[in-house]
């Protein structure tokens, strides 16, 4: 069994992403989604957990500039364990039309500036029902344009 140290990166073929280990303890841990394996990806799914080398990690962060200028990206799902999204994470994803946010713990302190700037002008963002009003305010402050629909 290969030990993965905190700070080490690995590729998860199922979610087609590159991850960085951010914490590890007693056979579990947390990881940050660093970037997709291929910047020409059209659909990305940031899962709530991933298993690598026999350890199940919670995916708790989307890294800074993770999908920067991934102009082919159309659909993204952000898993329920994500608590932070880095600066410019989806910046310039001009064809990103469908975003599904399952996470309920995002706050303005935990979402970086311009995280959603430059996505498709008429994108639709689905958020958890309990977070609708909070996330509307949050997403608009992070670059979501006025023509974008935010719904539950």
Secondary structure by P-SEA (a helix, b strand, c coil): cccccccbbbbbccccccccccccccccccccccccccccccccccccccccccbbbbbcccccccccccccccbbbbcccccccccccccccccccbbbbccccccccccccccccccccbbbbbcccccaaaaaaaaaaacccccccccc
